[in-house]
Amino acid sequence: MIGQTVRNLRKQKRISQTELAKILHVSQQTITAWETGKAEPSSSAVSNLADYFNVTTDYLLGRPEKQTESRQQTISEAIDTAMANDGKELDQHDKDVIKSLIEAYLDNKK
């Protein structure tokens, strides 16, 4: 599973296996082995891949991202208790707009 994820991320960045190998200080054959599932990257290599591709190690390993679910719940709870400037409860449209803004902001920080 990690191999396909690495391959997809590499292609999204439009870099070759050789270029990725140079960035990670491994051989091109190592990248090929990871992508084809013939070898698994070490924990340090997974960490380096995650840093380079700006994703979590859980994402690379195909684990569900618990943080995302927790984040969604926290955002929803905060918005549900928020009040407008005049002290009245926000309507659903305003809550949806605020939620979208918060999510976009947090996604850009990754």
C-alpha positions as CSV (number, residue, x, y, z in Angstrom):
1,M,0.0,0.0,0.0
2,I,2.8,2.5,0.9
3,G,4.3,1.9,-2.5
4,Q,1.3,3.0,-4.5
5,T,1.0,6.0,-2.2
6,V,4.6,7.0,-2.8
7,R,4.2,6.5,-6.5
8,N,1.0,8.7,-6.6
9,L,2.6,11.5,-4.5
10,R,5.8,11.4,-6.7
11,K,3.7,11.7,-9.8
12,Q,1.7,14.6,-8.4
13,K,5.0,16.4,-7.8
14,R,6.0,15.4,-11.3
15,I,9.4,14.1,-10.3
16,S,11.2,10.9,-11.5
17,Q,12.2,8.0,-9.3
18,T,15.8,9.2,-9.8
19,E,15.0,12.7,-8.6
20,L,13.2,11.4,-5.5
21,A,16.1,9.0,-4.8
22,K,18.6,11.9,-4.9
23,I,16.4,13.9,-2.5
24,L,16.1,11.0,0.0
25,H,19.7,9.9,-0.5
26,V,18.8,6.4,-1.6
27,S,19.2,4.6,-4.9
28,Q,16.7,4.7,-7.8
29,Q,16.4,0.9,-7.4
30,T,15.2,1.4,-3.8
31,I,12.4,3.8,-4.9
32,T,11.4,1.2,-7.5
33,A,11.3,-1.5,-4.9
34,W,9.2,0.6,-2.6
35,E,6.8,1.5,-5.4
36,T,6.4,-2.1,-6.6
37,G,6.0,-3.5,-3.1
38,K,9.2,-5.6,-3.3
39,A,10.6,-3.7,-0.3
40,E,9.3,-1.5,2.5
41,P,10.9,1.8,3.5
42,S,12.5,2.0,6.9
43,S,10.9,4.1,9.6
44,S,13.4,6.9,9.0
45,A,12.7,6.7,5.2
46,V,8.9,6.9,5.9
47,S,9.5,9.9,8.0
48,N,11.7,11.5,5.3
49,L,9.0,10.7,2.7
50,A,6.3,12.3,4.8
51,D,8.4,15.4,5.3
52,Y,9.2,15.7,1.6
53,F,5.6,15.2,0.5
54,N,4.2,17.2,3.3
55,V,1.9,14.4,4.5
56,T,1.6,12.4,7.7
57,T,3.4,9.1,8.2
58,D,-0.1,7.7,9.0
59,Y,-1.2,8.8,5.5
60,L,1.8,7.1,3.9
61,L,1.1,3.9,5.8
62,G,-2.6,3.9,4.9
63,R,-3.7,4.4,8.5
64,P,-6.9,6.4,9.1
65,E,-6.2,9.9,10.2
66,K,-7.8,10.1,13.6
67,Q,-6.7,13.7,14.0
68,T,-9.0,14.7,11.1
69,E,-12.1,13.3,12.8
70,S,-11.2,14.9,16.1
71,R,-10.5,18.2,14.4
72,Q,-13.8,18.1,12.6
73,Q,-15.6,17.5,15.9
74,T,-13.7,20.2,17.7
75,I,-14.5,22.8,14.9
76,S,-18.2,21.8,14.9
77,E,-18.5,22.1,18.7
78,A,-16.7,25.5,18.7
79,I,-18.9,26.9,16.0
80,D,-22.1,25.5,17.6
81,T,-21.3,27.5,20.7
82,A,-20.2,30.6,18.9
83,M,-22.2,33.8,19.0
84,A,-22.5,36.6,16.6
85,N,-21.2,40.1,17.6
86,D,-24.7,41.0,18.9
87,G,-24.8,38.0,21.2
88,K,-27.3,36.1,19.1
89,E,-26.8,32.5,17.9
90,L,-25.3,32.2,14.4
91,D,-27.6,30.9,11.7
92,Q,-26.6,27.7,9.8
93,H,-25.3,29.6,6.8
94,D,-22.9,31.6,9.0
95,K,-21.7,28.5,10.8
96,D,-21.0,26.8,7.4
97,V,-19.0,29.7,6.2
98,I,-16.9,29.9,9.4
99,K,-16.3,26.1,9.3
100,S,-15.1,26.3,5.7
101,L,-12.8,29.2,6.5
102,I,-11.3,27.4,9.5
103,E,-10.8,24.2,7.5
104,A,-9.2,26.0,4.6
105,Y,-6.9,27.9,7.0
106,L,-5.8,24.6,8.8
107,D,-5.3,22.8,5.5
108,N,-3.0,25.6,4.3
109,K,-0.9,25.3,7.5
110,K,0.0,21.7,6.8
